[in-house]
Amino acid sequence: MLNADHAVDRTCERRVPAPDMLGAGSRHRAFFDVLHALAESHPDWFAMQAGLLVLRLVDEWLAPGSTLASAAPWRIRAVQVAVERIPAGNPARSILTGIVIAIEHAKVPDVRVVAPRLMAYGRSLDYDAKWTLAADVYRTIAAHVHPSIDSELAIDANMRLGYCLRMQGDLTGAELAYGQAAQVATAAGDAGRVLHTRLGDAALALTRGNLPLAESILDEILVHAGLAPEHVTVRSMALHDRAVVAHARGQYEQAIRFAYDALRLSKSLTGRDRVLGDIANAFQALGVRSTARDAFLILAATAQEQYVRWAVTVNLLEIATLDHSEPLFWQHQAALEDQALPGPLEAHYRYYLGQGLQTFGRSEHAQAALARAKQLSEEFGLNQLSFQIDALSSKIVAGQRAEARRSQPAPASVEDVAFAIAEMKELAGIGA
C-alpha cells in the first residue's frame, strides 16, 4: 500500500489508491475508477495515470494560499515524469505537458494560464467517447473559473459538461450544467452565447422525446440568430438539430435539406462529421442506400470522434444486412464486437446484429443478440427500439426471413445533396 502523503507523486508506482486514501473525497473519482479497472499492461494506463496526476496538481496549485511552485518543484517534476511515460503519438501527452510547464513557469496561480489546455484535454477525451473522464475535466475548469471574470470559459466548460452528462444518460445533471451556462451568459449580456445555451435545452427536449418543444426552441433560435455572421456557428448547430427533429418526425427529405444547410455553414470538423452522419441516416430512411453508404464510408475513414466511427459502423452493418452482403456484415461485426460501446449505442448494435443473424440463417444467435438489445433498451428507456426488437423477435419465432431490398434513387428534392456526397467520397479516395 502506498503512503497517502506521496501516492500521487511517486510515478514509479503503478498502483493507484482509492481516492479516499488521498483525502480526495469524490474528486476525480472517474479517473480512479478507470485506473482500478485497467490492467497495468493496458495501453491507456500511463495516459490515465498522468491525467489524474495533472488534475490533482492543478487542484493543489489553485488552492488558496498555494506555494506549490516555490516550495515543492520536485512535485511538478514528478508529474512531468509521469506525463513523459505516455506513449508518443497520444495527443494527451503534449496537452498535459503544456499544463505542467505552464504551472511551472507561472508567477502566480491563475486558472486562465491552464484553462485552454484543460479544455483541449477534455475535448481529446470527448473524441474518444470517454465522457465520464471528460466531464471530470470540465467540472475542474468550471470549479476554478470565476464566471464574472471569465464568462466565456465558464459557459464553454458548462456546455461541454452538459453534453458529456447527456451522453451518459444523466439528463438531470446535464440540465443543471446547461442552466449554469445560461445563467452566466445572461449575466454577462452575451446574446450569442445565450442562444448557444438554448441548444442544450433543445437537446434535452429531444432526448426526452418532446419533439414539439425541441422544434419550438430551435425555430426560436433560428429566428434570433438570423443571418448575422457572428451567429453563424449557432445557426449551423440549430439547423443540424432541426434536421434531427425532422428525421424523428419521419420528414426525411426536409431533414436532409436542414442538415445540408448546416453542413455548408459548419466550420467545425466534428460538427461536420455529425451533420454528414445525419444526412446519411435520412437517405437510408428513404431507402437511398447507395448515398447513405457513401456518407458512412467517408465517416468511417475520416471522423474525428470515436463515437461517430462506432455509430456509422453500426449503420454499415445494417446496410450490409439489407443488401444481403454477408461478407461485409461479418467485417463490420468484427469491428464492433469487442468495443466498449455506450449502452444506447450497444442496444442498437445488438438489434442490427440480431437482424443480420436472422437474415443469414442464424436464428438462435439472433435471439441471443435481441435479448441483450431488449435488456439495454429497457435500461436506457429506448421505447421505440424496444418495440422494434419485439417485432423482429416475433418474426424469428414465426420463421420469417427478410428479403433483399433494392436501393432507391434519390428524390428530386435532394438529388443535389446525393451528388455532393458522391463527389466527397471520390475526392477522399474512398473505395466501395
C-alpha positions in Angstrom: 0.0 0.0 0.0 1.3 3.5 -0.9 1.9 6.2 1.6 -1.1 8.5 1.3 1.0 11.6 1.5 3.1 10.8 -1.5 0.9 8.5 -3.6 0.2 10.9 -6.4 3.8 11.9 -6.8 5.6 8.6 -6.8 5.2 7.9 -10.5 7.5 4.9 -10.3 4.5 3.2 -8.6 1.8 1.8 -10.8 -1.0 1.1 -8.4 -3.3 4.0 -7.6 -5.0 4.0 -4.2 -8.7 4.7 -3.7 -9.5 8.4 -3.7 -10.4 8.5 0.0 -6.9 7.3 0.9 -5.7 10.6 -0.6 -8.2 12.7 1.2 -9.7 13.5 -2.2 -13.3 12.6 -1.4 -15.1 12.1 -4.7 -12.8 14.4 -6.7 -11.6 12.8 -9.9 -13.2 9.6 -8.9 -13.8 8.9 -12.6 -10.1 8.6 -13.2 -9.6 6.4 -10.1 -12.4 4.1 -11.2 -10.8 3.7 -14.7 -7.4 3.1 -13.3 -8.6 0.4 -10.9 -10.4 -1.3 -13.8 -7.4 -1.2 -16.2 -4.7 -3.9 -16.2 -1.3 -2.4 -15.7 -0.3 -3.6 -19.2 -3.2 -1.7 -20.8 -2.1 0.9 -23.4 -4.2 3.6 -21.7 -2.7 3.0 -18.2 0.0 5.7 -18.3 -2.2 8.3 -20.0 -5.0 7.8 -17.4 -2.5 7.9 -14.5 -0.8 11.1 -15.9 -4.2 12.7 -16.4 -5.1 12.1 -12.8 -1.8 13.4 -11.5 -2.1 16.6 -13.6 -5.6 17.3 -12.5 -4.6 16.9 -8.8 -1.6 19.1 -9.5 -3.9 21.8 -10.9 -6.1 21.5 -7.8 -3.1 21.9 -5.5 -1.7 24.8 -7.4 -5.0 26.7 -7.5 -5.8 26.0 -3.8 -6.0 29.2 -1.7 -2.5 30.1 -0.3 -0.8 27.6 -2.6 3.1 27.8 -2.6 3.4 24.7 -4.8 5.7 26.3 -7.4 8.2 27.7 -5.0 8.0 25.2 -2.1 7.8 21.9 -4.0 9.2 22.0 -7.5 10.0 18.3 -7.1 6.3 17.6 -7.2 5.9 19.3 -10.5 8.9 17.4 -11.9 7.4 14.1 -10.6 4.1 14.7 -12.5 6.1 15.7 -15.6 7.9 12.3 -15.4 4.5 10.6 -15.3 3.4 12.5 -18.4 6.6 11.6 -20.3 5.7 7.9 -19.8 2.6 8.4 -22.1 3.4 6.7 -25.4 4.5 9.1 -28.2 1.6 9.8 -30.6 -1.0 10.0 -27.9 -2.4 13.6 -28.1 -2.8 13.7 -24.3 1.0 13.7 -23.9 1.6 17.2 -25.5 -1.5 18.7 -23.9 -0.7 17.5 -20.4 3.0 18.5 -20.8 1.8 22.0 -21.7 -0.3 22.2 -18.5 2.7 21.2 -16.3 5.0 23.6 -18.0 2.5 26.4 -17.6 2.2 25.8 -13.9 6.0 25.6 -13.5 6.6 29.0 -15.2 3.6 30.9 -13.9 4.4 33.7 -11.5 1.1 33.3 -9.5 -1.6 30.6 -9.6 -4.2 31.6 -12.2 -6.6 29.2 -13.8 -6.5 31.2 -17.1 -3.0 30.0 -17.6 -4.0 26.4 -17.9 -7.7 26.6 -18.8 -7.3 26.5 -22.6 -5.1 23.4 -22.3 -7.6 21.8 -19.9 -10.4 22.4 -22.3 -8.2 20.7 -25.0 -7.6 17.8 -22.7 -11.4 17.5 -22.1 -12.0 17.5 -25.9 -9.4 14.8 -26.5 -11.3 12.6 -24.1 -14.5 13.6 -25.7 -13.3 12.5 -29.1 -12.6 9.0 -27.7 -16.1 8.8 -26.2 -14.6 8.9 -22.6 -17.4 11.1 -21.4 -17.1 10.3 -17.7 -13.5 11.4 -17.8 -14.1 14.4 -20.0 -16.9 15.5 -17.6 -14.4 15.4 -14.7 -12.1 17.7 -16.6 -14.8 20.2 -17.4 -16.0 20.1 -13.8 -12.5 21.0 -12.8 -12.4 24.0 -15.1 -15.9 25.2 -14.0 -15.0 24.8 -10.3 -12.0 27.1 -10.6 -13.2 29.7 -13.1 -14.8 32.9 -11.9 -17.9 33.3 -14.0 -18.0 37.1 -13.8 -14.3 37.4 -14.9 -14.1 34.6 -17.4 -17.6 34.2 -18.5 -16.8 32.7 -21.9 -14.7 30.0 -20.3 -17.3 29.2 -17.7 -20.0 29.0 -20.3 -18.0 26.7 -22.6 -16.9 24.4 -19.7 -20.5 24.0 -18.5 -21.9 23.4 -22.0 -19.3 20.7 -22.7 -20.1 19.3 -19.2 -23.8 19.2 -20.1 -23.1 17.4 -23.3 -20.9 14.7 -21.6 -23.6 14.1 -18.9 -26.3 13.9 -21.5 -24.3 11.3 -23.5 -24.0 9.3 -20.2 -27.8 9.5 -19.8 -27.6 11.8 -16.8 -30.2 14.3 -18.0 -30.7 15.9 -14.6 -27.0 16.7 -14.3 -27.0 17.9 -17.9 -29.9 20.2 -17.3 -28.1 21.8 -14.3 -24.9 22.3 -16.3 -26.8 23.9 -19.3 -28.7 26.0 -16.8 -25.5 27.3 -15.2 -24.1 28.2 -18.6 -27.3 30.1 -19.4 -27.1 31.9 -16.1 -23.6 33.1 -16.7 -24.3 34.1 -20.4 -27.3 36.1 -19.3 -25.4 37.9 -16.5 -22.6 38.7 -19.0 -25.1 40.1 -21.5 -23.6 37.7 -24.2 -26.5 37.3 -26.6 -24.7 34.8 -28.9 -23.9 32.5 -26.0 -27.4 32.8 -24.6 -28.6 31.4 -27.9 -25.9 28.7 -27.7 -27.1 27.6 -24.3 -30.7 27.3 -25.6 -29.3 24.5 -27.9 -28.8 22.5 -24.7 -32.4 22.9 -23.8 -33.5 21.7 -27.2 -31.1 18.7 -27.0 -32.7 17.7 -23.7 -36.2 18.1 -25.0 -35.3 15.9 -28.0 -33.6 13.3 -25.8 -36.7 13.1 -23.7 -38.9 12.7 -26.8 -40.6 16.1 -26.6 -40.4 16.9 -30.3 -42.8 19.9 -30.3 -40.7 21.6 -27.5 -37.4 20.8 -29.2 -38.8 22.2 -32.6 -40.1 25.3 -30.9 -36.8 26.1 -29.2 -34.8 25.5 -32.3 -37.1 27.6 -34.5 -36.8 30.4 -31.9 -33.0 30.2 -32.1 -33.0 30.4 -35.9 -35.2 33.5 -35.8 -33.0 35.2 -33.3 -29.7 34.1 -35.0 -30.9 35.3 -38.4 -28.1 35.5 -40.9 -25.8 37.6 -38.7 -22.1 36.5 -39.3 -21.5 36.4 -35.5 -24.2 33.8 -35.1 -23.2 31.5 -37.9 -22.0 28.7 -35.6 -25.1 28.7 -33.5 -27.2 28.8 -36.7 -25.4 25.8 -38.1 -25.9 23.9 -34.9 -29.6 24.8 -34.7 -30.2 23.8 -38.3 -28.5 20.4 -37.6 -30.7 19.8 -34.5 -33.7 20.9 -36.6 -32.8 18.2 -39.0 -32.7 15.7 -36.2 -36.2 16.7 -35.2 -37.5 16.4 -38.8 -36.0 13.0 -39.0 -37.7 11.9 -35.8 -41.0 13.1 -37.3 -40.4 11.0 -40.4 -39.8 14.1 -42.6 -36.6 12.7 -44.2 -36.3 15.0 -47.2 -36.8 18.0 -45.0 -34.2 16.6 -42.6 -31.7 16.3 -45.5 -32.3 19.9 -46.6 -31.9 21.3 -43.0 -28.7 19.2 -42.5 -27.2 20.1 -45.8 -27.7 23.8 -45.0 -26.0 23.2 -41.6 -23.1 21.3 -43.3 -22.4 24.3 -45.6 -22.3 26.6 -42.6 -20.3 24.4 -40.2 -16.6 25.3 -39.6 -16.1 22.5 -37.0 -14.7 19.2 -38.2 -16.6 17.3 -35.5 -19.7 19.3 -36.3 -19.5 18.4 -40.0 -19.0 14.7 -39.2 -22.2 14.6 -37.2 -24.2 16.5 -39.8 -22.9 14.2 -42.5 -23.9 11.2 -40.4 -27.4 12.5 -40.0 -27.7 13.2 -43.8 -26.7 9.6 -44.3 -29.3 8.4 -41.8 -32.0 10.3 -43.6 -31.0 8.9 -47.0 -31.0 5.4 -45.5 -34.5 6.0 -44.1 -35.6 7.0 -47.7 -34.2 3.7 -49.0 -31.4 5.5 -50.9 -28.7 3.1 -49.5 -26.1 3.9 -52.1 -25.8 7.5 -50.9 -26.1 6.5 -47.3 -23.3 4.0 -47.7 -21.1 6.6 -49.4 -21.5 9.0 -46.5 -21.0 6.3 -43.8 -17.8 5.1 -45.6 -16.5 8.7 -45.6 -17.1 9.0 -41.9 -15.7 5.5 -41.0 -12.5 6.6 -42.6 -12.2 10.2 -41.5 -14.5 11.0 -38.5 -12.8 12.9 -35.6 -14.7 11.2 -32.8 -14.7 7.6 -31.8 -18.4 7.6 -31.1 -19.2 8.7 -34.7 -16.9 6.0 -36.1 -18.8 3.4 -34.0 -22.2 4.7 -34.9 -21.5 4.7 -38.7 -20.1 1.2 -38.5 -23.4 0.1 -36.9 -25.2 1.7 -39.8 -22.9 0.0 -42.3 -23.8 -3.3 -40.5 -27.5 -2.6 -41.2 -26.9 -1.8 -44.8 -24.9 -5.0 -45.3 -27.9 -6.9 -43.9 -30.4 -5.1 -46.2 -28.1 -5.7 -49.2 -27.7 -9.4 -48.2 -23.9 -8.9 -48.3 -22.8 -11.5 -45.7 -19.0 -10.8 -46.0 -19.4 -7.1 -45.4 -21.8 -7.9 -42.5 -19.1 -10.0 -40.7 -16.5 -7.4 -41.5 -18.5 -4.7 -39.7 -19.5 -7.0 -36.9 -15.8 -7.8 -36.2 -15.0 -4.1 -36.0 -17.7 -3.6 -33.3 -17.9 -6.8 -31.2 -15.1 -6.1 -28.7 -15.6 -2.4 -28.4 -16.9 -0.8 -25.1 -19.9 0.8 -26.8 -22.1 3.2 -24.7 -25.3 1.5 -23.6 -27.7 3.1 -26.0 -25.4 2.5 -29.0 -24.8 -1.1 -27.9 -28.6 -1.6 -27.8 -28.8 -0.5 -31.4 -25.8 -2.6 -32.4 -27.3 -5.7 -30.8 -30.6 -5.1 -32.6 -29.0 -4.8 -36.0 -26.7 -7.7 -35.2 -29.8 -9.8 -34.5 -31.4 -8.6 -37.7 -28.4 -9.7 -39.7 -28.0 -13.0 -37.9 -31.7 -13.8 -38.7 -31.2 -12.8 -42.3 -28.2 -15.1 -42.7 -29.9 -18.1 -41.1 -28.6 -18.0 -37.6 -31.9 -17.6 -35.7 -30.7 -18.9 -32.4 -27.8 -16.5 -32.2 -30.1 -13.7 -33.4 -32.4 -14.3 -30.4 -29.5 -14.0 -28.0 -28.4 -10.7 -29.6 -32.0 -9.4 -29.4 -32.3 -10.4 -25.8 -29.3 -8.3 -24.9 -30.7 -5.4 -27.1 -34.0 -5.7 -25.2 -32.3 -5.6 -21.8 -30.3 -2.4 -22.8 -33.3 -0.7 -24.4 -35.3 -1.1 -21.2 -32.4 0.0 -19.1 -31.9 3.2 -21.1 -35.6 3.9 -21.8 -35.3 3.3 -25.6 -39.0 2.7 -26.1 -39.2 2.8 -29.9 -36.2 0.4 -30.2 -37.9 -1.9 -27.7 -40.9 -2.2 -30.0 -38.7 -2.9 -33.0 -36.9 -5.7 -31.0 -40.2 -7.3 -30.1 -41.4 -7.2 -33.7 -38.2 -8.7 -35.0 -38.3 -11.4 -32.3 -41.9 -12.3 -33.3 -40.7 -12.7 -37.0 -37.9 -15.0 -35.9 -40.3 -17.2 -33.9 -42.6 -17.4 -36.9 -39.7 -18.4 -39.1 -39.8 -15.4 -41.3 -36.6 -14.2 -43.1 -36.0 -10.8 -44.6 -35.8 -10.4 -48.3 -33.1 -8.3 -50.0 -34.5 -4.9 -51.0 -33.2 -2.7 -53.8 -31.7 0.7 -53.1 -33.9 3.5 -54.2 -32.9 6.6 -56.3 -32.6 9.9 -54.6 -35.8 12.0 -54.7 -35.5 15.1 -57.0 -35.7 17.4 -53.9 -32.4 16.1 -52.6 -30.6 14.9 -55.8 -28.0 17.7 -55.4 -27.1 16.5 -51.9 -26.7 12.9 -53.1 -24.4 14.2 -55.9 -22.3 16.3 -53.5 -21.8 13.3 -51.2 -20.7 11.1 -54.1 -18.1 13.8 -55.0 -16.9 14.0 -51.4 -16.3 10.2 -51.4 -14.4 10.4 -54.7 -12.3 13.3 -53.5 -11.5 11.4 -50.3 -10.2 8.4 -52.4 -12.5 6.0 -50.6 -13.5 2.8 -52.4 -16.8 1.0 -52.4 
